[in-house]
Amino acid sequence: MPPEISHCLPIITPKTPLLSRVPSKSRFILHPKYCQGRMKFTKKKLIPVLVFVLFSASLFRFLNISMIAIFSVPQPRAALPPAHQHECFSASSVRMKDLSHPLGGSENIIPPKSRSSSSTNLTEKEMQFLMGFFSQRVPCNLLVFGSEYQYSGIASLNKDGVTIFLEDYLQNTSPIKSRNNTQVHKIMYNTKASEAYQLLKEARENPKCLPTFHLPEVSKCNLQLLNLPQEVYDTMWDVVMVDGPFGGTPDSPGRMASIYTASLLARRENVTHVFVHDVDRMIEMWFSWEFLCEENLVSSKGRFWHFQILREPNATTFCTP
């Protein structure tokens, strides 16, 4: 017979009391609370740190913007040297160097600062263009509607010829003579740039404005300058430069009369070269095409047009129809 096996578990006292698990359970329950307490403590510590970091960043940005605003204030620019401080170093090299005023009468001339609005400065390429031309043609008879300061280098290069400047912004009305056979005269204009279209229309309709030179006392054309020195009318000019008067605003005299008069004076000589500056402006372009003519244009550089005018005593029109 097999032995009888009891189906009841023996009553055995456990080695570890049941109550001993309570601390373990307590630890399990207390642990999340402990961790939660630590997390709350860390956030409280981080808030002041974050506030400090944000405040420091804002302060740094404010200081940076303030420094940029201070150093970005435009400083006054140094005044550019006047154009008359340059002349041709030599006829072949066409270089520029500083030059004292050849006339020595600077007290009679408006200072460069107040003169800046009367004419546009020449670029280096434009001045080299002129120097290259005059280096092959001096001495010559040169008439300039414009600033002596602007073209003093050419006047010095043409010291053995005759150079006359016609300026509208001289303070002294008496002519200024120099040791380089150069004269500067003050002239007045009775035109306005705003009248350019009407003057052009009248010149086309008026037979007295044909390309025939008339002395001032008999001229009936409103575009012809009648108040020039007598020497201007009596001289046969090899070169005429038109860079004056001021023509940048509607109330300025404009260069209508100077371009027209230059075209008349040019047709008295066998061959006369006429240079017109600022041809990027409407008036200079219109009147150059009308009275100096496209077929006479031989070269250009920058804002300069160079015309070569041939003598035509019996011409009835300025340009070929």
C-alpha positions as CSV (number, residue, x, y, z in Angstrom):
1,M,0.0,0.0,0.0
2,P,1.4,3.4,-0.9
3,P,1.8,5.7,2.0
4,E,-0.9,8.2,2.7
5,I,0.0,11.7,1.6
6,S,-1.6,14.5,3.4
7,H,-3.1,17.1,1.1
8,C,-2.8,19.9,3.7
9,L,0.3,22.1,3.7
10,P,2.2,21.9,6.9
11,I,1.9,24.9,9.1
12,I,5.4,26.3,9.0
13,T,6.3,29.6,10.6
14,P,8.0,31.8,8.0
15,K,11.5,32.9,8.7
16,T,10.6,36.5,7.9
17,P,7.6,37.8,9.6
18,L,4.9,39.2,7.3
19,L,5.2,42.5,8.9
20,S,8.7,42.8,7.7
21,R,7.3,43.6,4.2
22,V,5.6,46.6,5.4
23,P,8.7,48.7,5.5
24,S,9.4,47.6,1.9
25,K,6.0,48.7,0.9
26,S,6.4,51.9,2.7
27,R,9.5,52.6,0.9
28,F,7.8,52.0,-2.4
29,I,5.0,54.4,-1.4
30,L,7.3,57.0,-0.1
31,H,9.7,57.0,-3.0
32,P,7.5,58.8,-5.5
33,K,6.8,61.4,-2.9
34,Y,10.4,61.9,-2.3
35,C,11.1,62.1,-6.0
36,Q,8.3,64.5,-6.5
37,G,9.6,66.7,-3.7
38,R,13.0,66.8,-5.4
39,M,11.5,67.8,-8.7
40,K,9.6,70.6,-7.2
41,F,12.8,71.8,-5.5
42,T,14.7,71.8,-8.8
43,K,12.1,73.8,-10.7
44,K,12.1,76.5,-8.0
45,K,15.9,76.7,-8.3
46,L,15.8,76.9,-12.1
47,I,13.3,79.8,-12.3
48,P,15.6,82.4,-10.9
49,V,18.4,81.1,-13.2
50,L,16.2,81.4,-16.3
51,V,15.1,84.8,-15.3
52,F,18.7,85.9,-14.8
53,V,19.7,84.4,-18.2
54,L,16.8,86.2,-20.0
55,F,17.5,89.5,-18.3
56,S,21.2,89.2,-19.2
57,A,20.4,88.5,-22.8
58,S,18.0,91.4,-23.1
59,L,20.5,93.7,-21.5
60,F,23.3,92.6,-23.8
61,R,21.0,93.1,-26.9
62,F,20.0,96.6,-25.7
63,L,23.7,97.6,-25.2
64,N,24.6,96.1,-28.6
65,I,21.8,98.1,-30.4
66,S,22.9,101.3,-28.5
67,M,26.5,100.8,-29.6
68,I,25.5,100.2,-33.3
69,A,23.3,103.4,-33.2
70,I,26.2,105.4,-31.8
71,F,28.8,104.3,-34.3
72,S,26.5,104.3,-37.3
73,V,25.9,108.1,-37.1
74,P,27.3,109.5,-40.4
75,Q,30.5,111.5,-39.9
76,P,31.1,114.6,-41.9
77,R,33.1,113.7,-45.1
78,A,36.2,115.4,-45.9
79,A,35.8,118.1,-48.6
80,L,37.1,117.1,-52.0
81,P,39.8,119.2,-53.4
82,P,38.6,121.7,-56.0
83,A,39.1,120.7,-59.6
84,H,41.5,123.5,-60.3
85,Q,44.2,121.7,-58.3
86,H,44.9,119.4,-61.2
87,E,46.8,120.0,-64.4
88,C,48.4,118.0,-67.1
89,F,51.8,116.6,-65.9
90,S,52.9,116.2,-69.5
91,A,51.3,116.2,-72.8
92,S,52.2,112.6,-73.5
93,S,51.5,110.9,-70.1
94,V,48.2,112.8,-69.5
95,R,48.7,112.7,-65.7
96,M,47.3,115.0,-63.1
97,K,49.0,116.8,-60.3
98,D,48.2,119.5,-57.8
99,L,48.2,123.0,-59.2
100,S,47.8,126.3,-57.5
101,H,45.3,128.7,-59.0
102,P,46.9,130.2,-62.1
103,L,45.1,133.5,-61.8
104,G,46.1,134.3,-58.3
105,G,42.8,136.1,-57.8
106,S,40.9,133.7,-55.7
107,E,39.3,136.5,-53.7
108,N,37.2,137.3,-56.8
109,I,35.9,133.8,-57.2
110,I,33.2,132.1,-55.3
111,P,34.7,129.4,-53.0
112,P,34.4,125.8,-54.1
113,K,31.8,125.0,-51.5
114,S,29.3,127.5,-52.9
115,R,30.3,126.6,-56.5
116,S,29.5,122.9,-56.1
117,S,26.0,123.3,-57.4
118,S,27.0,125.3,-60.5
119,S,28.7,122.6,-62.4
120,T,29.2,118.8,-62.2
121,N,32.7,117.7,-61.6
122,L,34.7,115.9,-64.3
123,T,35.6,112.3,-63.9
124,E,39.2,111.1,-64.2
125,K,38.4,109.5,-67.6
126,E,36.7,112.7,-68.9
127,M,39.7,114.8,-67.9
128,Q,42.1,112.3,-69.6
129,F,39.9,112.4,-72.6
130,L,40.2,116.2,-72.8
131,M,44.0,116.2,-72.0
132,G,44.6,113.6,-74.7
133,F,42.8,115.9,-77.2
134,F,44.5,119.2,-76.2
135,S,47.9,117.6,-76.0
136,Q,47.8,117.3,-79.8
137,R,46.3,120.8,-80.5
138,V,47.9,123.3,-78.2
139,P,48.5,126.2,-78.7
140,C,45.1,127.1,-79.8
141,N,42.3,129.6,-79.3
142,L,40.0,128.1,-76.6
143,L,36.7,129.5,-75.5
144,V,35.1,127.9,-72.4
145,F,31.5,128.5,-71.2
146,G,32.1,127.3,-67.7
147,S,34.3,127.3,-64.6
148,E,38.0,128.3,-64.8
149,Y,38.5,126.1,-61.7
150,Q,37.2,123.1,-63.6
151,Y,39.5,123.5,-66.6
152,S,42.6,125.3,-65.2
153,G,44.8,122.3,-66.2
154,I,43.8,122.8,-69.9
155,A,44.4,126.5,-69.6
156,S,47.9,125.8,-68.3
157,L,48.5,123.4,-71.1
158,N,47.4,126.1,-73.5
159,K,49.7,128.7,-72.0
160,D,51.0,129.7,-75.5
161,G,47.5,130.1,-76.9
162,V,44.5,132.1,-76.0
163,T,42.0,130.9,-73.4
164,I,38.9,132.8,-72.3
165,F,36.4,131.6,-69.7
166,L,32.9,132.9,-69.5
167,E,31.5,132.3,-66.0
168,D,28.1,133.3,-64.5
169,Y,29.0,133.1,-60.8
170,L,32.0,135.4,-60.4
171,Q,31.7,137.9,-57.6
172,N,33.8,140.4,-59.5
173,T,32.4,141.8,-62.8
174,S,35.8,143.0,-64.0
175,P,37.8,140.5,-66.2
176,I,40.6,138.6,-64.5
177,K,43.8,138.1,-66.5
178,S,46.6,135.6,-65.8
179,R,50.2,135.0,-66.7
180,N,49.1,132.1,-68.9
181,N,47.3,134.3,-71.4
182,T,44.0,133.4,-69.8
183,Q,41.0,135.6,-69.2
184,V,37.9,135.1,-67.0
185,H,34.8,137.2,-67.7
186,K,31.5,137.3,-65.8
187,I,28.4,137.1,-68.0
188,M,24.7,137.1,-67.2
189,Y,22.0,134.9,-68.8
190,N,18.4,136.0,-69.3
191,T,17.1,132.5,-69.9
192,K,15.7,129.8,-67.7
193,A,15.9,126.0,-68.1
194,S,12.1,125.8,-67.8
195,E,11.8,127.8,-71.1
196,A,14.0,125.4,-73.1
197,Y,11.1,123.9,-75.2
198,Q,9.6,127.3,-76.0
199,L,13.0,128.8,-77.0
200,L,13.7,125.8,-79.2
201,K,10.3,126.2,-80.9
202,E,10.9,129.9,-81.5
203,A,14.4,129.3,-82.9
204,R,13.0,126.8,-85.4
205,E,10.3,129.3,-86.6
206,N,12.5,132.4,-86.5
207,P,14.5,133.0,-89.7
208,K,16.8,135.2,-87.7
209,C,18.1,132.1,-85.9
210,L,19.5,130.5,-89.0
211,P,23.2,129.4,-88.8
212,T,24.5,132.8,-89.8
213,F,26.6,134.8,-87.3
214,H,25.3,138.2,-86.5
215,L,26.9,140.9,-84.4
216,P,25.1,141.6,-81.2
217,E,23.7,144.9,-82.3
218,V,21.9,143.3,-85.3
219,S,21.0,139.9,-84.0
220,K,17.2,139.2,-83.5
221,C,17.5,135.7,-82.2
222,N,16.6,135.2,-78.5
223,L,19.1,132.4,-78.2
224,Q,22.2,134.3,-79.2
225,L,24.2,135.8,-76.4
226,L,24.6,139.5,-76.9
227,N,26.6,140.5,-73.8
228,L,29.8,138.7,-74.4
229,P,33.2,140.6,-74.5
230,Q,34.0,142.0,-77.9
231,E,37.1,139.8,-78.1
232,V,34.8,136.7,-78.1
233,Y,33.1,137.9,-81.3
234,D,36.4,139.0,-82.9
235,T,38.4,135.8,-82.4
236,M,38.3,132.7,-84.6
237,W,38.0,129.9,-82.1
238,D,39.7,126.5,-82.6
239,V,37.9,124.9,-79.7
240,V,34.7,125.8,-77.8
241,M,33.9,124.1,-74.5
242,V,30.3,124.2,-73.2
243,D,30.0,123.4,-69.5
244,G,28.1,126.3,-68.3
245,P,26.0,128.0,-67.1
246,F,24.4,125.9,-64.4
247,G,21.5,123.9,-65.8
248,G,20.4,121.4,-63.1
249,T,17.1,123.0,-62.0
250,P,14.2,124.6,-63.8
251,D,15.1,128.1,-62.4
252,S,18.7,127.8,-63.5
253,P,19.8,129.7,-66.7
254,G,20.3,126.4,-68.7
255,R,22.7,126.0,-71.5
256,M,20.4,126.7,-74.4
257,A,22.0,130.0,-75.3
258,S,25.6,128.9,-74.8
259,I,25.1,125.8,-77.1
260,Y,23.4,127.9,-79.8
261,T,26.1,130.7,-79.6
262,A,28.9,128.1,-79.6
263,S,27.4,126.7,-82.8
264,L,27.4,130.1,-84.5
265,L,31.0,130.9,-83.4
266,A,32.2,127.5,-84.6
267,R,30.9,128.0,-88.1
268,R,33.1,131.1,-88.6
269,E,36.3,129.1,-88.6
270,N,37.3,126.4,-91.2
271,V,37.2,123.7,-88.6
272,T,36.1,124.1,-84.9
273,H,35.8,121.5,-82.3
274,V,32.9,121.9,-79.8
275,F,32.7,119.9,-76.6
276,V,29.4,119.7,-74.7
277,H,29.3,118.4,-71.1
278,D,26.4,116.8,-69.2
279,V,24.8,115.4,-72.4
280,D,23.0,112.9,-70.1
281,R,20.5,115.8,-69.4
282,M,17.7,116.6,-71.7
283,I,18.5,120.2,-72.6
284,E,22.1,119.5,-73.4
285,M,21.1,116.6,-75.6
286,W,18.2,118.4,-77.4
287,F,20.1,121.5,-78.2
288,S,23.3,119.6,-79.2
289,W,21.3,117.6,-81.7
290,E,19.5,120.7,-83.0
291,F,22.4,123.1,-83.5
292,L,25.6,120.9,-83.5
293,C,24.1,118.0,-85.3
294,E,24.5,114.2,-85.1
295,E,26.5,114.1,-88.4
296,N,29.2,116.3,-86.8
297,L,29.6,114.0,-83.7
298,V,33.1,112.5,-83.9
299,S,33.6,111.0,-80.4
300,S,32.2,110.8,-76.9
301,K,33.5,110.0,-73.4
302,G,31.4,109.8,-70.2
303,R,29.1,112.9,-70.3
304,F,31.0,114.6,-73.1
305,W,30.1,114.9,-76.8
306,H,32.8,116.0,-79.2
307,F,31.6,117.7,-82.4
308,Q,33.7,118.8,-85.3
309,I,32.0,121.7,-87.1
310,L,33.0,122.7,-90.7
311,R,32.6,126.2,-92.1
312,E,29.5,126.5,-94.3
313,P,29.0,130.2,-95.2
314,N,25.9,129.8,-97.2
315,A,24.2,127.2,-95.0
316,T,20.5,127.7,-94.4
317,T,20.1,124.9,-91.8
318,F,22.3,123.7,-89.0
319,C,22.0,120.0,-89.8
320,T,21.5,118.0,-92.9
321,P,17.8,117.5,-93.6
